Amino acid sequence: MVAYEFYSSDETGKEHFIGILPERRKNPERITKKSVLNWGWKVIGDNSDVKDIYFVKVDIQSPIGAGRGFGTY
């Protein structure tokens, strides 16, 4: 499964993790850099001091929480 990790960097260059978005859209034509970044800005909100964000596309091989004591037994 493809997901996007969102980050911002402050004025000192330190990176800050914002969140992760699993990609669930079936139509790849709808997946654009702008559409992915829009989600990140929605999470941050309008009242934030963040000036710039970026994302890293990652491949998640197993369900989130698998092997960490979560899920059904």
C-alpha positions in Angstrom: 0.0 0.0 0.0 1.3 3.5 -0.9 1.2 6.2 1.8 2.6 9.7 2.1 4.5 11.0 5.1 4.2 14.7 5.6 6.9 16.9 7.1 7.6 20.6 7.7 10.9 22.3 8.4 11.4 25.3 10.7 13.6 28.3 10.3 16.6 26.3 11.7 16.1 23.5 9.2 14.8 21.0 11.8 12.3 18.7 10.3 8.9 18.0 12.0 6.7 15.0 11.2 3.1 16.1 10.6 1.3 12.8 9.8 0.8 10.0 7.3 -1.9 9.5 4.7 -2.6 6.1 3.2 -3.5 6.4 -0.4 -6.9 4.9 -1.0 -7.9 6.4 -4.4 -8.4 3.8 -7.1 -8.0 6.3 -10.0 -4.3 7.2 -10.5 -5.3 10.2 -12.6 -6.6 11.9 -9.4 -3.4 11.4 -7.6 -1.3 14.6 -8.1 1.3 16.4 -6.1 -1.2 19.2 -5.5 -3.9 16.8 -4.3 -1.6 15.1 -1.8 -0.2 18.4 -0.5 -3.8 19.7 0.0 -4.4 17.0 2.6 -1.3 18.1 4.5 -2.4 21.7 4.5 -5.9 20.6 5.8 -4.2 18.9 8.7 -2.0 21.9 9.6 -4.9 24.4 9.3 -4.9 28.1 8.4 -3.8 29.3 11.8 -0.4 27.7 11.7 3.0 29.3 11.5 4.2 26.6 9.1 5.3 28.1 5.8 6.2 25.1 3.8 5.5 21.3 3.8 6.6 18.4 1.8 5.8 14.7 1.6 7.7 11.4 1.0 5.9 8.6 -0.8 6.4 5.3 1.1 5.3 1.7 0.5 3.7 0.1 3.5 4.2 -3.7 3.4 2.1 -4.7 6.4 -1.0 -3.3 8.1 -0.3 -0.5 10.6 0.2 -2.0 14.0 0.9 -5.5 12.8 3.4 -7.2 15.1 3.1 -4.4 17.7 0.4 -6.0 19.9 -2.5 -4.5 18.0 -5.2 -6.2 16.1 -7.1 -9.4 16.6 -5.8 -12.6 18.1 
